[in-house]
């Protein structure tokens, strides 16, 4: 062998020895860098930066929470040219610890999940089940009513078709809601079972289990590397809430958008980039929803139930301030302070909110409110009265969602120029271009008196009769004429043995709907009052027990 070849072989051998000796297994000093929170879970991004020599390395991300979905782990790397990811694996390991060290924290996690997630979900499930049972009862009554009309040769096909369509639509929505609630409840129970098992082990002097992800990395040259792992974990969720304020001078409404975030993942989120995604769910400031007044026979209701293209844009961020504490000095311009800007992306029915600053949210703590954005809308103010529910006239604001952001269902705190009014809610998804109506408290310029001028029960000619005359008086003590929409239910028979006769509606209403709800648009002058009279008779066999009479 020539001296040149011998020297080359020696160098290659030495390089191999150096490369082998440079190989290293070590535990990464990682941190959570970003979190995307969904309505029922969160995606965690954890990063580690280090210098690596040539060779094959195994980098371990230790003490990851047991609740992380084992099938959700992903690994990526950035760094010098010549670095290659060889693969990764994850496993569960046990740690011997003092039982008192972790017991209190897990107990609080379980308590928060039950209090803030499971109990409200069980309440919702109960309400949905009750609504389902009522719909089943209505469906049974509908079938019996159709059979009865067929026997008499008086079938009203259009009316029954409309009723059946209503029934089918409502039942489909209820079943979808029940299935979604059951799925979420199953996820919560799985998380509680996992935490309960850990708690039981700690109480019995057992060990604590965590996950470890080991990443194999090959370096052909020395340099800096950043490893990132992503995983999905349950026990984190967010829900929207709003502040709504109406300015009568500009006739505009500002809707401040917040996220209420709760996380019980076992990891604190310290100074992280926070993203919120919608992908996947009283003080009585309003008059309440008026319902049709149906007269039914008691025996009939005795039922027993066993990514397209994305568009990105910006909107103003709100930072709530007490401006009285920050009054400008005499030489300062009285200029409105601009809001921070947040990037928002929408895709179909989903929205993604990228918070403009880093946030810190502790695991097991109380829910944290995070600011998302503020929107300003042109507003139409109206007045509505439903005297059977409340002896007051209520302000309602109507607006068009002129933003490009869907407004999600959630609670709303209502403010006016005089301060806090109370609470209401947005009950359905308001897509861009759709209308939103919000209750905005009582208008104290009005007074309502609703009373029965006549209420008489009698039995004659084998029939029981109820006669009633209702008087509604609305007075305006303000300085301006105002239009008030008055709504009042009238009785509707849902059994051919119950006869209803509406004898007087004075003045004539704008409409008397098929649901029996009559409404008037009253133009009430300053320091004056308008009166509405309603007279009706209800007749039925004396042996019938009539509901809602």
C-alpha positions in Angstrom: 0.0 0.0 0.0 1.3 3.4 -0.9 1.9 6.0 1.9 -0.9 8.2 0.5 -3.4 5.3 0.6 -2.4 4.2 4.1 -2.8 7.8 5.3 -6.3 8.0 3.8 -7.3 4.7 5.4 -6.1 5.9 8.8 -8.0 9.2 8.5 -11.2 7.3 7.6 -10.7 5.0 10.5 -10.2 7.9 12.8 -13.2 9.7 11.5 -15.3 6.6 12.2 -13.9 6.5 15.8 -14.7 10.1 16.3 -18.2 9.8 14.9 -18.9 6.8 17.1 -17.6 8.5 20.1 -19.7 11.6 19.3 -22.9 9.6 19.4 -24.9 10.6 22.5 -28.1 9.9 24.3 -29.5 12.7 26.4 -32.7 14.2 27.8 -33.7 17.4 26.1 -34.5 20.6 28.0 -37.7 21.3 26.2 -40.5 23.8 26.7 -44.0 24.3 25.4 -43.7 26.9 22.7 -47.3 27.0 21.3 -50.7 25.7 22.0 -53.8 25.4 19.8 -57.0 25.0 21.9 -60.1 23.4 20.5 -63.5 23.2 22.1 -62.7 19.8 23.7 -58.9 19.3 23.5 -55.6 21.0 22.8 -52.6 20.4 20.5 -49.3 21.0 22.2 -46.0 22.0 20.5 -42.9 21.4 22.6 -39.4 22.4 21.3 -35.8 21.8 22.3 -32.7 23.4 20.9 -29.2 22.0 21.3 -25.8 21.7 19.6 -25.0 18.2 18.3 -21.7 16.6 17.0 -21.6 14.2 14.1 -23.1 10.8 14.8 -26.4 9.2 15.8 -28.1 10.6 18.9 -31.2 9.7 20.9 -32.9 12.7 22.3 -35.6 12.1 25.0 -38.5 14.3 25.8 -39.4 13.1 29.3 -42.2 13.7 31.8 -44.9 14.2 29.2 -48.4 13.9 30.5 -50.0 10.4 30.6 -53.2 11.9 29.1 -51.5 12.7 25.8 -53.0 10.7 22.9 -50.4 8.1 22.0 -51.4 8.1 18.4 -51.1 11.9 18.0 -47.3 12.4 18.4 -45.5 14.0 15.5 -41.8 15.0 15.3 -40.1 17.6 13.1 -36.6 19.1 13.1 -34.8 22.2 11.8 -31.1 22.8 11.7 -27.9 22.4 9.8 -27.6 20.7 6.4 -26.8 17.0 6.8 -29.1 16.2 9.7 -31.6 13.4 9.3 -34.5 12.1 11.5 -34.3 8.4 11.8 -37.5 7.9 13.7 -39.0 8.1 17.2 -40.9 6.0 19.7 -42.9 6.7 22.8 -43.5 4.7 25.9 -44.9 5.0 29.5 -42.5 4.9 32.4 -43.1 4.9 36.2 -41.6 7.2 38.8 -41.3 6.4 42.5 -42.5 9.5 44.3 -44.0 10.6 47.6 -47.8 10.2 47.5 -48.5 13.6 49.0 -46.5 15.3 46.2 -49.0 14.8 43.5 -52.3 13.8 45.2 -53.6 17.3 45.8 -52.9 18.4 42.2 -54.7 15.5 40.7 -57.6 15.8 43.1 -58.0 19.4 42.0 -57.9 18.4 38.3 -60.6 15.9 38.8 -62.7 18.5 40.8 -62.4 21.1 38.1 -63.3 18.7 35.3 -66.4 17.6 37.2 -67.4 21.1 38.2 -66.7 23.0 34.9 -67.3 20.3 32.3 -69.1 17.2 33.4 -71.9 18.7 35.6 -72.9 21.4 32.9 -72.8 18.6 30.3 -75.0 16.3 32.4 -77.5 19.2 32.9 -77.5 19.8 29.2 -78.1 16.1 28.5 -81.0 16.1 30.9 -82.6 19.1 29.2 -82.2 17.5 25.8 -83.7 14.2 27.0 -86.7 16.1 28.4 -87.2 17.9 25.1 -87.0 14.6 23.2 -89.7 13.0 25.5 -91.9 16.0 24.9 -91.4 15.7 21.1 -92.3 12.0 21.3 -95.5 13.0 23.1 -96.3 15.5 20.5 -95.6 12.9 17.8 -98.0 10.5 19.4 -100.7 13.1 19.7 -100.1 14.1 16.0 -100.6 10.4 14.9 -103.8 10.1 16.9 -105.1 13.4 15.5 -104.5 12.3 11.9 -106.3 9.0 12.5 -109.2 10.8 14.1 -109.5 13.2 11.1 -109.3 10.3 8.6 -112.2 8.6 10.4 -114.3 11.7 10.2 -113.3 12.4 6.6 -111.9 15.8 7.5 -108.1 15.3 7.0 -106.3 18.7 6.7 -103.3 17.3 4.8 -101.5 20.7 4.5 -101.7 21.4 8.2 -100.5 17.9 9.2 -97.7 18.0 6.6 -96.5 21.2 8.1 -96.7 19.8 11.7 -94.9 16.6 10.6 -92.1 18.6 9.0 -91.7 20.7 12.1 -91.5 17.5 14.2 -88.9 15.9 12.0 -86.7 18.9 11.9 -86.8 19.4 15.7 -86.2 15.7 16.4 -83.2 15.6 14.0 -81.6 18.6 15.7 -82.3 17.1 19.2 -80.8 13.7 18.2 -77.7 15.3 16.8 -77.2 17.4 20.0 -77.7 14.3 22.2 -75.1 12.3 20.2 -72.6 15.2 20.5 -73.2 15.5 24.2 -72.8 11.7 24.7 -69.6 11.7 22.7 -68.1 14.6 24.8 -69.3 12.9 28.0 -67.5 9.7 27.0 -64.3 11.6 26.4 -64.6 13.2 29.8 -65.2 9.9 31.6 -62.1 8.4 29.9 -60.0 11.3 31.2 -61.5 11.0 34.7 -60.9 7.3 34.7 -57.3 7.8 33.8 -56.8 10.5 36.5 -58.7 8.3 39.0 -56.3 5.5 38.4 -53.3 7.7 38.9 -54.8 9.1 42.1 -55.5 5.6 43.4 -51.9 4.6 42.8 -50.6 7.6 44.6 -52.9 7.1 47.6 -51.7 3.5 47.9 -48.1 4.4 47.7 -47.7 3.5 44.1 -45.8 5.2 41.3 -46.6 8.0 38.9 -46.6 7.3 35.2 -45.6 9.7 32.4 -44.8 9.4 28.7 -41.3 9.6 27.2 -40.7 10.3 23.5 -37.3 9.2 22.2 -36.2 10.8 18.9 -33.3 9.3 16.8 -31.3 11.9 15.0 -28.2 11.4 12.7 -25.8 14.3 12.2 -23.2 14.3 9.4 -21.7 17.5 10.6 -21.8 19.4 13.8 -24.3 22.2 14.3 -27.4 23.5 16.0 -30.7 21.6 15.8 -34.3 22.4 16.9 -36.5 19.5 17.6 -40.3 19.9 17.8 -42.9 17.4 19.0 -46.6 17.8 18.7 -49.3 15.9 20.5 -53.0 16.1 21.3 -54.2 16.0 24.9 -57.7 16.1 26.5 -58.5 18.2 29.5 -58.2 21.5 27.8 -61.1 23.5 26.2 -62.3 27.0 25.5 -65.7 28.6 25.1 -66.6 32.1 23.8 -68.1 34.9 25.8 -68.8 38.5 25.0 -69.2 42.1 26.2 -71.8 44.1 24.2 -72.1 47.8 24.6 -74.5 50.1 22.8 -73.8 53.8 22.1 -77.1 55.7 21.5 -75.2 58.7 20.1 -73.6 56.8 17.3 -76.3 54.0 17.2 -73.5 51.5 17.1 -72.8 48.3 19.1 -69.3 47.1 20.1 -69.0 43.4 20.6 -65.9 42.4 22.5 -64.9 38.8 21.9 -63.2 36.7 24.6 -62.2 33.1 25.2 -62.7 31.4 28.5 -59.9 28.8 28.6 -59.7 25.9 31.1 -56.9 23.4 31.1 -56.3 20.4 33.3 -53.6 18.7 31.2 -51.0 18.4 34.0 -48.6 20.8 32.2 -48.5 24.6 32.8 -48.5 26.7 29.7 -45.9 29.5 30.4 -45.5 32.3 27.9 -46.8 30.3 24.9 -48.0 31.3 21.5 -51.8 30.7 21.9 -54.2 29.8 19.0 -57.9 29.2 19.4 -59.8 27.1 16.9 -63.6 26.4 16.6 -63.0 23.2 14.7 -64.7 19.9 15.8 -68.8 23.1 20.5 -79.3 35.6 35.1 -80.2 38.9 35.5 -83.1 38.7 33.0 -82.3 41.5 30.7 -84.6 40.1 28.0 -88.3 39.4 28.2 -87.9 35.7 27.6 -89.2 33.6 24.7 -93.0 33.6 24.3 -94.4 30.1 23.6 -97.5 29.0 21.7 -100.5 28.5 24.1 -101.6 24.9 23.4 -104.6 23.4 25.1 -104.1 19.6 25.4 -105.8 16.7 27.1 -103.8 15.3 30.0 -104.2 11.7 29.1 -102.6 12.1 25.7 -99.4 13.4 27.2 -98.8 10.5 29.7 -95.7 9.2 27.8 -92.9 7.3 29.4 -89.5 7.3 27.7 -87.5 4.4 28.7 -60.4 22.8 4.2 -61.5 24.6 1.6 -59.6 27.8 0.6 -58.6 29.9 3.6 -58.7 33.6 3.9 -56.6 35.5 6.4 -57.4 39.0 7.7 -57.0 41.1 10.8 -59.4 42.6 13.3 -59.0 44.9 16.3 -58.0 43.4 19.6 -59.6 44.6 22.8 -57.8 45.2 26.0 -60.3 46.1 28.7 -59.3 49.2 30.6 -60.7 51.4 33.3 -60.3 54.7 31.5 -61.1 56.8 34.6 -57.7 55.6 35.9 -55.9 56.8 32.8 -57.3 60.3 32.2 -55.1 62.3 29.7 -53.0 65.2 31.0 -54.3 68.6 29.9 -51.8 68.8 27.0 -52.6 65.3 25.6 -54.8 64.9 22.6 -58.2 63.2 23.4 -57.6 60.4 20.9 -59.1 56.9 21.1 -56.4 54.3 21.8 -56.1 51.7 19.0 -56.6 48.1 19.8 -54.0 45.4 19.2 -54.5 43.4 16.0 -55.1 39.7 15.9 -54.8 37.5 12.9 -57.9 35.5 12.2 -58.4 32.8 9.6 -61.6 31.3 8.5 -62.3 28.1 6.6 -65.9 27.1 6.0 -67.7 27.2 9.3 -64.5 27.1 11.3 -62.4 30.0 12.6 -58.9 30.2 14.0 -57.8 33.1 16.3 -54.1 33.7 16.7 -53.6 35.7 19.9 -51.2 38.7 19.4 -49.2 38.1 22.6 -47.9 35.2 24.6 -50.2 33.8 27.3 -49.6 31.8 30.5 -52.3 29.4 31.7 -51.7 27.2 34.7 -52.9 23.6 34.7 -55.6 23.0 37.3 -56.3 26.6 37.8 -59.4 28.6 37.4 -60.6 29.4 33.9 -58.6 32.2 32.2 -60.2 34.9 30.1 -58.2 35.8 26.9 -59.0 38.7 24.6 -59.7 37.8 21.0 -61.1 40.9 19.2 -63.6 43.7 19.1 -66.1 44.4 16.4 -68.3 47.4 15.8 -71.7 47.1 14.1 -74.4 49.5 12.8 -77.4 48.9 15.0 -81.1 49.2 14.9 -82.8 49.7 18.3 -86.4 48.4 18.8 -88.8 47.9 21.7 -90.7 44.7 22.6 -93.2 43.8 25.3 -94.5 40.4 26.3 -96.7 41.2 29.3 -97.6 37.6 30.0 -94.0 37.0 30.8 -92.8 40.3 32.2 -94.5 43.7 33.1 -91.9 45.7 31.2 -90.8 47.0 27.8 -87.5 45.7 26.7 -84.9 47.1 24.4 -83.7 44.9 21.6 -80.8 45.7 19.2 -80.6 44.2 15.8 -77.4 44.1 13.8 -75.9 42.4 10.7 -72.7 40.5 11.2 -70.7 42.7 8.8 -67.4 41.2 9.8 -65.9 38.1 8.2 -65.8 36.2 11.5 -68.6 33.8 12.6 -70.0 34.8 16.0 -70.3 31.7 18.1 -72.9 30.9 20.7 -72.0 32.0 24.2 -73.0 34.2 27.1 -73.0 38.0 26.7 -72.5 40.7 29.4 -74.6 43.7 28.4 -73.5 47.3 29.0 -75.0 50.7 28.2 -73.9 54.3 28.7 -75.0 54.0 32.3 -73.0 50.8 33.0 -73.6 47.1 33.4 -77.2 45.9 32.7 -77.1 42.2 33.0 -76.6 39.0 31.1 -78.1 37.5 27.9 -76.7 35.0 25.4 -76.1 34.3 21.7 -77.9 31.0 21.2 -76.9 30.1 17.6 -74.0 30.5 15.2 -74.2 33.9 13.4 -72.3 33.6 10.1 -71.0 36.7 8.3 -73.9 38.5 6.6 -76.5 37.0 9.0 -78.6 39.0 11.5 -78.2 39.0 15.3 -80.7 40.2 17.8 -79.7 40.9 21.5 -81.8 41.9 24.5 -80.6 45.1 26.0 -82.5 45.5 29.2 -85.7 47.3 30.3 -86.7 50.7 29.1 -87.8 52.5 32.2 -89.8 55.1 30.3 -92.6 52.5 30.0 -95.0 50.9 32.4 -97.3 47.9 31.6 -100.4 46.7 33.4 -102.0 43.4 32.3 -105.1 42.3 34.1 -108.2 40.2 33.6 -111.4 42.3 33.4 -113.4 39.1 33.2 -112.5 35.5 34.2 -115.5 33.2 34.5 -116.0 29.4 34.6 -119.3 27.8 34.1 -121.0 24.4 33.1 -124.0 24.6 30.8 -125.6 22.1 28.4 -123.1 19.4 29.3 -120.1 21.6 28.5 -117.6 23.4 30.7 -116.9 27.0 29.6 -114.1 29.4 30.5 -114.6 33.1 29.5 -111.8 35.6 29.9 -111.2 39.3 28.9 -107.6 40.5 29.2 -106.7 44.2 29.2 -103.1 45.4 28.5 -102.2 49.0 29.1 -98.8 50.3 28.0 -97.9 53.9 29.1 -95.0 56.1 27.8 -93.7 58.6 30.3 -90.8 59.6 28.0 -90.5 62.8 26.0 -90.6 61.1 22.5 -93.1 59.0 20.7 -92.0 55.4 20.5 -93.0 52.2 18.6 -93.5 49.1 20.8 -94.1 45.6 19.5 -96.6 43.9 21.8 -96.8 40.1 21.7 -99.5 38.1 23.4 -100.4 34.4 23.1 -104.0 33.3 22.5 -105.2 29.7 23.2 -105.0 27.0 20.6 -106.8 23.7 20.7 -104.9 20.5 20.0 -107.9 18.3 20.5 -111.2 18.4 18.6 -113.1 18.2 21.9 -111.7 21.6 22.9 -113.3 24.5 21.2 -111.7 28.0 21.2 -113.4 31.1 20.1 -111.4 34.3 19.9 -114.2 36.9 20.2 -112.2 40.2 20.3 -108.7 41.4 19.4 -108.9 45.2 19.7 -107.2 46.9 18.0 -106.8 44.5 15.2 -103.3 42.9 15.4 -100.7 43.1 12.7 -100.8 39.3 12.6 -102.3 36.3 14.4 -100.0 33.5 13.7 -100.8 29.8 13.3 -99.0 29.4 16.7 -101.7 31.6 18.3 -99.3 34.4 19.0 -100.8 37.8 18.1 -98.7 40.9 17.8 -99.3 44.6 17.5 -97.1 47.6 16.5 -98.2 50.4 18.9 -97.2 54.0 18.3 -97.3 55.4 21.8 -97.1 59.1 22.2 -95.3 60.9 25.1 -97.2 60.9 28.4 -99.9 58.8 27.0 -101.0 55.1 26.9 -102.3 52.5 24.5 -104.8 49.8 25.4 -105.3 46.3 23.9 -108.3 44.0 24.7 -108.4 40.3 24.2 -111.6 38.2 24.7 -111.9 34.5 24.2 -114.0 31.5 25.2 -112.9 27.9 25.7 -115.4 25.1 25.7 -114.8 21.4 26.4 -116.5 18.3 28.0 -116.5 18.5 31.8 -114.8 15.1 32.2 -111.6 16.2 30.3 -108.6 17.4 32.2 -107.2 20.2 30.1 -103.6 21.3 30.4 -102.4 24.9 30.5 -106.0 26.2 31.0 
